[in-house]
Amino acid sequence: MMPASYNVLSYDEMTYTEGGADATMTEALLCWFIGPYGWIKGLSAARNYRKANPNTWLDTGLDDLGKDMEKSVPNAIRDIACTAWFISTSMTGVGLIINAAVVLL
């Protein structure tokens, strides 16, 4: 017998309760070799993290990035690629303005 509060969750529902699915190797390699894809993934991840943690995102962001990288090799490859594209686009004046606007607004 199961408790009254027992619920069965599908794989898709677990994505929302666990904070996202792990990266596939294909996704990780796409982030490296297709610059706009990696940049958009990194930019949207930074924006989503800031919105989810509005008061602590600057303090806890790198720790959570490190935890995500420790989950699997494809996650580490994807996260390094997205971070590299995000930082490299931020080094240009126009890119910095665009990145800051997307993350902060």
DSSP file (Angstrom, degrees, kcal/mol; ACC not computed):
  #  RESIDUE AA STRUCTURE BP1 BP2  ACC     N-H-->O    O-->H-N    N-H-->O    O-->H-N    TCO  KAPPA ALPHA  PHI   PSI    X-CA   Y-CA   Z-CA
    1    1 A M              0   0    0      0, 0.0     0, 0.0     0, 0.0     0, 0.0   0.000 360.0 360.0 360.0 138.4    0.0    0.0    0.0
    2    2 A M        -     0   0    0      1,-0.1     0, 0.0     4,-0.1     0, 0.0  -0.708 360.0 -97.5 -99.2 152.6    1.2    3.4   -0.9
    3    3 A P    >   -     0   0    0      0, 0.0     3,-1.7     0, 0.0    -1,-0.1  -0.246  35.1-109.8 -64.3 159.5    0.6    6.5    1.3
    4    4 A A  T 3  S+     0   0    0      1,-0.3    -2,-0.0     3,-0.0     0, 0.0   0.769 117.8  55.2 -62.6 -26.8   -2.3    8.8    0.4
    5    5 A S  T 3  S+     0   0    0      2,-0.0    -1,-0.3     0, 0.0     2,-0.2   0.349  79.4 126.3 -90.0   7.2    0.1   11.5   -0.8
    6    6 A Y    <   +     0   0    0     -3,-1.7     2,-0.4     2,-0.0    -4,-0.1  -0.459  34.6 179.1 -70.5 131.9    1.9    9.2   -3.3
    7    7 A N        -     0   0    0     -2,-0.2     2,-0.5     2,-0.0    -2,-0.0  -0.991  24.6-135.5-133.1 143.1    2.1   10.5   -6.9
    8    8 A V        -     0   0    0     -2,-0.4     2,-0.4     0, 0.0    -2,-0.0  -0.865  23.8-160.5 -96.7 128.7    3.6    9.0  -10.0
    9    9 A L        -     0   0    0     -2,-0.5     2,-0.1     3,-0.0    -2,-0.0  -0.886  10.5-133.1-111.7 140.4    5.6   11.5  -12.0
   10   10 A S     >  -     0   0    0     -2,-0.4     4,-1.8     1,-0.1     5,-0.1  -0.322  33.5-101.5 -78.1 170.5    6.6   11.2  -15.6
   11   11 A Y  H  > S+     0   0    0      1,-0.2     4,-1.1     2,-0.2    -1,-0.1   0.891 123.7  53.3 -59.9 -40.6   10.1   11.9  -16.9
   12   12 A D  H  > S+     0   0    0      1,-0.2     4,-0.8     2,-0.2     3,-0.3   0.885 107.8  50.1 -64.3 -38.3    9.0   15.3  -18.2
   13   13 A E  H >> S+     0   0    0      1,-0.2     4,-1.4     2,-0.2     3,-0.6   0.844 103.7  59.7 -68.9 -32.1    7.6   16.2  -14.8
   14   14 A M  H 3X S+     0   0    0     -4,-1.8     4,-2.5     1,-0.2     6,-0.3   0.804  93.9  66.4 -65.6 -27.7   10.8   15.2  -13.1
   15   15 A T  H 3X>S+     0   0    0     -4,-1.1     5,-2.0    -3,-0.3     4,-0.8   0.900 104.2  44.2 -57.9 -40.6   12.6   17.8  -15.2
   16   16 A Y  H <<5S+     0   0    0     -4,-0.8    -1,-0.2    -3,-0.6    -2,-0.2   0.832 116.2  45.2 -75.8 -32.5   10.7   20.5  -13.4
   17   17 A T  H  <5S+     0   0    0     -4,-1.4    -2,-0.2     1,-0.2    -1,-0.2   0.786 117.8  42.1 -82.6 -26.6   11.1   19.1   -9.9
   18   18 A E  H  <5S-     0   0    0     -4,-2.5    -2,-0.2    -5,-0.1    -1,-0.2   0.494 115.0-107.8 -98.7  -4.9   14.8   18.3  -10.3
   19   19 A G  T  <5S-     0   0    0     -4,-0.8    -3,-0.2    -5,-0.2    -4,-0.1   0.699  75.1 -32.5  90.5  19.8   15.8   21.5  -12.0
   20   20 A G      < -     0   0    0     -5,-2.0     2,-0.2    -6,-0.3    -4,-0.0  -0.220  69.9 -81.3 118.6 154.4   16.5   20.3  -15.6
   21   21 A A        -     0   0    0      1,-0.1     2,-0.1    -2,-0.1    -6,-0.0  -0.500  49.4 -97.5 -87.5 157.7   17.7   17.3  -17.5
   22   22 A D        -     0   0    0     -2,-0.2     2,-0.1     1,-0.1    -1,-0.1  -0.359  45.1-101.2 -70.0 155.3   21.4   16.5  -18.0
   23   23 A A        -     0   0    0     49,-0.1    52,-0.2     1,-0.1     2,-0.2  -0.429  28.9-131.9 -74.6 149.8   23.0   17.5  -21.3
   24   24 A T     >  -     0   0    0     50,-0.1     4,-2.3    -2,-0.1     5,-0.1  -0.616  25.1-112.5 -91.8 163.0   23.5   15.1  -24.1
   25   25 A M  H  > S+     0   0    0     -2,-0.2     4,-2.5     1,-0.2     5,-0.2   0.861 118.7  56.5 -64.3 -33.8   26.9   14.8  -25.8
   26   26 A T  H  > S+     0   0    0      2,-0.2     4,-2.4     1,-0.2    -1,-0.2   0.937 108.3  46.1 -62.1 -46.6   25.3   16.2  -29.0
   27   27 A E  H  > S+     0   0    0      1,-0.2     4,-2.0     2,-0.2    -2,-0.2   0.905 111.8  52.3 -62.4 -41.2   24.0   19.3  -27.1
   28   28 A A  H  X S+     0   0    0     -4,-2.3     4,-1.1     1,-0.2    -1,-0.2   0.917 111.9  45.1 -62.1 -43.8   27.4   19.8  -25.5
   29   29 A L  H  X S+     0   0    0     -4,-2.5     4,-2.6     1,-0.2     5,-0.3   0.864 109.0  56.2 -70.1 -35.3   29.2   19.6  -28.8
   30   30 A L  H  X S+     0   0    0     -4,-2.4     4,-2.3     1,-0.2     8,-0.4   0.892 103.6  55.3 -61.2 -38.2   26.7   22.0  -30.5
   31   31 A C  H  < S+     0   0    0     -4,-2.0     7,-0.3     1,-0.2    -1,-0.2   0.855 112.8  43.0 -62.6 -34.0   27.5   24.5  -27.8
   32   32 A W  H  < S+     0   0    0     -4,-1.1    -2,-0.2    -3,-0.1    -1,-0.2   0.925 122.6  33.5 -75.4 -46.2   31.2   24.3  -28.7
   33   33 A F  H  < S+     0   0    0     -4,-2.6     2,-0.7     1,-0.2    -2,-0.2   0.650 112.3  57.0 -95.6 -15.9   31.0   24.3  -32.5
   34   34 A I    >X  -     0   0    0     -4,-2.3     4,-2.0    -5,-0.3     3,-0.6  -0.858  69.7-165.4-116.2  95.6   27.9   26.5  -33.2
   35   35 A G  H 3> S+     0   0    0     -2,-0.7     4,-2.8     1,-0.3     5,-0.2   0.857  82.8  50.5 -50.3 -51.1   28.7   29.8  -31.5
   36   36 A P  H 3> S+     0   0    0      0, 0.0     4,-2.5     0, 0.0    -1,-0.3   0.871 110.4  51.8 -60.2 -34.8   25.3   31.4  -31.5
   37   37 A Y  H <> S+     0   0    0     -3,-0.6     4,-2.5    -7,-0.2    -2,-0.2   0.947 112.9  43.8 -65.4 -48.1   23.8   28.3  -30.0
   38   38 A G  H  X S+     0   0    0     -4,-2.0     4,-2.4    -8,-0.4     5,-0.2   0.886 114.2  50.9 -63.4 -39.3   26.3   28.2  -27.1
   39   39 A W  H  X S+     0   0    0     -4,-2.8     4,-2.8    -5,-0.2    -2,-0.2   0.931 112.0  45.9 -64.7 -45.7   25.9   31.9  -26.6
   40   40 A I  H  X S+     0   0    0     -4,-2.5     4,-2.8    -5,-0.2     5,-0.3   0.903 112.5  50.9 -66.0 -40.9   22.1   31.8  -26.4
   41   41 A K  H  X S+     0   0    0     -4,-2.5     4,-2.0    -5,-0.2    -1,-0.2   0.925 114.5  43.7 -61.7 -43.9   22.2   28.7  -24.1
   42   42 A G  H  X S+     0   0    0     -4,-2.4     4,-2.2     2,-0.2    -2,-0.2   0.908 115.0  48.8 -67.1 -42.1   24.6   30.5  -21.8
   43   43 A L  H  X S+     0   0    0     -4,-2.8     4,-2.3     1,-0.2    -2,-0.2   0.921 113.6  45.4 -64.6 -45.5   22.8   33.8  -21.9
   44   44 A S  H  X S+     0   0    0     -4,-2.8     4,-2.8     2,-0.2    -1,-0.2   0.860 111.2  53.6 -69.2 -33.9   19.4   32.2  -21.2
   45   45 A A  H  X S+     0   0    0     -4,-2.0     4,-2.2    -5,-0.3    -2,-0.2   0.916 110.4  47.0 -65.1 -42.1   20.8   30.1  -18.4
   46   46 A A  H  X S+     0   0    0     -4,-2.2     4,-2.3     2,-0.2    -2,-0.2   0.919 114.4  47.3 -64.5 -43.4   22.3   33.2  -16.7
   47   47 A R  H  X S+     0   0    0     -4,-2.3     4,-2.3     1,-0.2    -2,-0.2   0.933 113.1  47.6 -63.8 -46.1   19.0   35.0  -17.1
   48   48 A N  H  X S+     0   0    0     -4,-2.8     4,-2.0     1,-0.2    -1,-0.2   0.880 112.0  50.1 -64.4 -38.0   16.9   32.1  -15.8
   49   49 A Y  H  X S+     0   0    0     -4,-2.2     4,-1.8     2,-0.2    -1,-0.2   0.908 110.0  50.4 -67.1 -41.1   19.2   31.7  -12.8
   50   50 A R  H  < S+     0   0    0     -4,-2.3    -2,-0.2     1,-0.2     7,-0.2   0.912 112.1  47.4 -63.2 -41.0   19.0   35.4  -12.0
   51   51 A K  H  < S+     0   0    0     -4,-2.3    -1,-0.2     1,-0.2    -2,-0.2   0.860 113.4  47.7 -68.3 -34.6   15.2   35.3  -12.1
   52   52 A A  H  < S+     0   0    0     -4,-2.0    -1,-0.2     1,-0.3    -2,-0.2   0.773 125.2  30.1 -75.9 -26.1   15.0   32.1  -10.0
   53   53 A N  S  X S+     0   0    0     -4,-1.8     4,-1.5    -5,-0.2     3,-0.4  -0.566  71.1 164.1-130.5  67.0   17.4   33.6   -7.4
   54   54 A P  T  4 S+     0   0    0      0, 0.0     4,-0.1     0, 0.0    -1,-0.1   0.780  77.3  36.8 -63.2 -28.5   16.9   37.3   -7.5
   55   55 A N  T  4 S+     0   0    0      1,-0.1     4,-0.1     2,-0.1     3,-0.1   0.671 128.5  28.9 -97.4 -18.0   18.6   38.1   -4.1
   56   56 A T  T  > S+     0   0    0     -3,-0.4     4,-2.5    -6,-0.1     3,-0.4   0.304  79.8 110.2-125.7   9.0   21.5   35.6   -4.2
   57   57 A W  H  X S+     0   0    0     -4,-1.5     4,-1.4     1,-0.3     5,-0.2   0.836  82.5  48.7 -63.4 -33.5   22.3   35.0   -7.8
   58   58 A L  H  4 S+     0   0    0      1,-0.2     4,-0.3     2,-0.2    -1,-0.3   0.849 116.6  43.0 -72.2 -32.4   25.7   36.8   -7.7
   59   59 A D  H  4 S+     0   0    0     -3,-0.4     4,-0.2     1,-0.1    -2,-0.2   0.834 126.4  27.8 -81.5 -33.5   26.7   34.9   -4.5
   60   60 A T  H  X S+     0   0    0     -4,-2.5     4,-2.3    -7,-0.1     5,-0.2   0.513  93.0  92.3-109.9  -6.5   25.6   31.4   -5.5
   61   61 A G  H  X S+     0   0    0     -4,-1.4     4,-2.2    -5,-0.3     5,-0.2   0.907  89.4  44.4 -60.1 -47.4   25.7   31.3   -9.3
   62   62 A L  H  > S+     0   0    0     -4,-0.3     4,-2.3     2,-0.2    -1,-0.2   0.860 112.1  53.7 -68.7 -33.8   29.2   29.9   -9.7
   63   63 A D  H  > S+     0   0    0     -4,-0.2     4,-2.0     2,-0.2    -1,-0.2   0.925 111.2  45.6 -63.9 -43.8   28.7   27.3   -7.0
   64   64 A D  H  X S+     0   0    0     -4,-2.3     4,-2.3     2,-0.2    -2,-0.2   0.863 110.2  53.9 -68.6 -35.0   25.6   26.1   -8.8
   65   65 A L  H  X S+     0   0    0     -4,-2.2     4,-2.1    -5,-0.2    -1,-0.2   0.926 109.2  49.3 -61.8 -43.8   27.4   26.1  -12.1
   66   66 A G  H  X S+     0   0    0     -4,-2.3     4,-1.5     1,-0.2    -2,-0.2   0.887 109.7  51.0 -62.0 -40.1   30.1   23.9  -10.5
   67   67 A K  H  X S+     0   0    0     -4,-2.0     4,-0.6     1,-0.2    -1,-0.2   0.895 110.1  49.8 -64.5 -39.6   27.5   21.5   -9.1
   68   68 A D  H >X S+     0   0    0     -4,-2.3     3,-0.9     1,-0.2     4,-0.5   0.884 109.0  52.2 -66.4 -37.1   25.9   21.2  -12.5
   69   69 A M  H 3< S+     0   0    0     -4,-2.1     7,-0.4     1,-0.2     3,-0.4   0.817 103.8  58.1 -67.9 -30.2   29.3   20.5  -14.1
   70   70 A E  H 3< S+     0   0    0     -4,-1.5    -1,-0.2     1,-0.2    -2,-0.2   0.648  89.3  75.8 -74.5 -14.6   30.0   17.7  -11.6
   71   71 A K  H << S-     0   0    0     -3,-0.9     2,-0.3    -4,-0.6    -1,-0.2   0.903 111.7 -21.6 -65.5 -42.1   26.8   15.8  -12.7
   72   72 A S     X  -     0   0    0     -4,-0.5     4,-2.0    -3,-0.4    -1,-0.2  -0.988  59.0-105.5-162.8 163.5   28.3   14.4  -15.9
   73   73 A V  H  > S+     0   0    0     -2,-0.3     4,-2.6     2,-0.2     5,-0.2   0.919 118.4  51.8 -63.8 -45.2   30.9   14.9  -18.6
   74   74 A P  H  > S+     0   0    0      0, 0.0     4,-2.7     0, 0.0     5,-0.2   0.890 108.6  52.3 -60.9 -35.8   28.4   16.3  -21.2
   75   75 A N  H  > S+     0   0    0    -52,-0.2     4,-3.0     2,-0.2     5,-0.2   0.928 110.4  48.1 -62.0 -43.3   27.2   18.8  -18.6
   76   76 A A  H  X S+     0   0    0     -4,-2.0     4,-2.4    -7,-0.4     5,-0.2   0.921 113.0  47.3 -63.9 -43.9   30.8   20.0  -18.0
   77   77 A I  H  X S+     0   0    0     -4,-2.6     4,-2.2     2,-0.2    -2,-0.2   0.933 115.4  45.9 -62.7 -45.9   31.5   20.3  -21.7
   78   78 A R  H  X S+     0   0    0     -4,-2.7     4,-2.8    -5,-0.2     5,-0.2   0.934 113.7  48.0 -62.2 -47.3   28.2   22.2  -22.3
   79   79 A D  H  X S+     0   0    0     -4,-3.0     4,-2.2     1,-0.2    -1,-0.2   0.880 111.9  48.8 -66.0 -38.3   28.7   24.5  -19.3
   80   80 A I  H  X S+     0   0    0     -4,-2.4     4,-2.5    -5,-0.2    -1,-0.2   0.920 113.5  47.7 -65.7 -42.7   32.3   25.3  -20.2
   81   81 A A  H  X S+     0   0    0     -4,-2.2     4,-2.5    -5,-0.2     5,-0.2   0.938 113.3  46.6 -63.8 -46.9   31.3   26.1  -23.8
   82   82 A C  H  X S+     0   0    0     -4,-2.8     4,-2.4     1,-0.2    -1,-0.2   0.893 113.6  49.2 -64.1 -38.8   28.3   28.3  -22.8
   83   83 A T  H  X S+     0   0    0     -4,-2.2     4,-2.7    -5,-0.2     5,-0.2   0.909 110.7  50.5 -65.5 -41.6   30.4   30.1  -20.3
   84   84 A A  H  X S+     0   0    0     -4,-2.5     4,-2.7     2,-0.2    -2,-0.2   0.922 112.7  45.6 -63.6 -43.8   33.2   30.7  -22.8
   85   85 A W  H  X S+     0   0    0     -4,-2.5     4,-2.1     2,-0.2     5,-0.2   0.906 113.3  50.6 -65.8 -40.4   30.8   32.1  -25.4
   86   86 A F  H  X S+     0   0    0     -4,-2.4     4,-1.4    -5,-0.2    -2,-0.2   0.931 115.2  42.2 -62.7 -45.7   29.1   34.3  -22.8
   87   87 A I  H  X S+     0   0    0     -4,-2.7     4,-0.9     2,-0.2    -2,-0.2   0.913 113.2  51.8 -68.9 -42.7   32.4   35.7  -21.6
   88   88 A S  H  < S+     0   0    0     -4,-2.7     3,-0.4    -5,-0.2     4,-0.3   0.875 111.4  46.8 -66.0 -35.3   33.9   36.2  -25.1
   89   89 A T  H >< S+     0   0    0     -4,-2.1     3,-0.9     1,-0.2    -1,-0.2   0.802 107.8  58.0 -73.7 -26.6   30.8   38.0  -26.3
   90   90 A S  H 3< S+     0   0    0     -4,-1.4     6,-0.2     1,-0.2    -1,-0.2   0.689  91.3  71.6 -74.0 -16.8   30.9   40.2  -23.2
   91   91 A M  T 3< S+     0   0    0     -4,-0.9     2,-0.3    -3,-0.4    -1,-0.2   0.647  86.5  75.4 -75.8 -13.6   34.4   41.3  -24.0
   92   92 A T  S <> S-     0   0    0     -3,-0.9     4,-2.5    -4,-0.3     5,-0.2  -0.736  88.7-124.5 -93.8 150.3   33.1   43.4  -26.8
   93   93 A G  H  > S+     0   0    0     -2,-0.3     4,-1.7     1,-0.2     5,-0.1   0.926 110.7  42.5 -59.4 -47.9   31.4   46.7  -26.0
   94   94 A V  H  > S+     0   0    0      1,-0.2     4,-2.4     2,-0.2    -1,-0.2   0.906 114.2  52.0 -67.0 -41.6   28.2   45.9  -27.9
   95   95 A G  H  > S+     0   0    0      1,-0.2     4,-3.1     2,-0.2     5,-0.2   0.877 106.9  53.2 -62.8 -38.4   28.2   42.3  -26.6
   96   96 A L  H  X S+     0   0    0     -4,-2.5     4,-2.6    -6,-0.2     5,-0.2   0.919 110.4  47.1 -62.6 -43.5   28.5   43.5  -23.0
   97   97 A I  H  X S+     0   0    0     -4,-1.7     4,-2.3    -5,-0.2    -2,-0.2   0.926 115.0  46.0 -64.2 -44.8   25.5   45.8  -23.4
   98   98 A I  H  X S+     0   0    0     -4,-2.4     4,-2.4     2,-0.2     5,-0.2   0.942 114.8  46.7 -64.1 -48.3   23.4   43.1  -25.0
   99   99 A N  H  X S+     0   0    0     -4,-3.1     4,-2.5     1,-0.2     5,-0.3   0.921 113.8  47.7 -61.5 -44.8   24.4   40.4  -22.5
  100  100 A A  H  X S+     0   0    0     -4,-2.6     4,-2.7    -5,-0.2     5,-0.3   0.905 111.7  51.0 -63.6 -41.2   23.8   42.7  -19.5
  101  101 A A  H  X S+     0   0    0     -4,-2.3     4,-1.6    -5,-0.2    -2,-0.2   0.918 113.2  44.5 -63.3 -43.4   20.4   43.8  -20.9
  102  102 A V  H  < S+     0   0    0     -4,-2.4    -2,-0.2     2,-0.2    -1,-0.2   0.921 118.4  42.6 -68.5 -43.0   19.2   40.3  -21.5
  103  103 A V  H  < S+     0   0    0     -4,-2.5    -2,-0.2    -5,-0.2    -1,-0.2   0.903 121.3  39.0 -71.0 -41.0   20.4   39.0  -18.1
  104  104 A L  H  <        0   0    0     -4,-2.7    -1,-0.2    -5,-0.3    -2,-0.2   0.674 360.0 360.0 -88.7 -17.3   19.2   42.0  -16.0
  105  105 A L     <        0   0    0     -4,-1.6    -1,-0.2    -5,-0.3    -2,-0.2   0.474 360.0 360.0 -99.5 360.0   15.9   42.8  -17.7
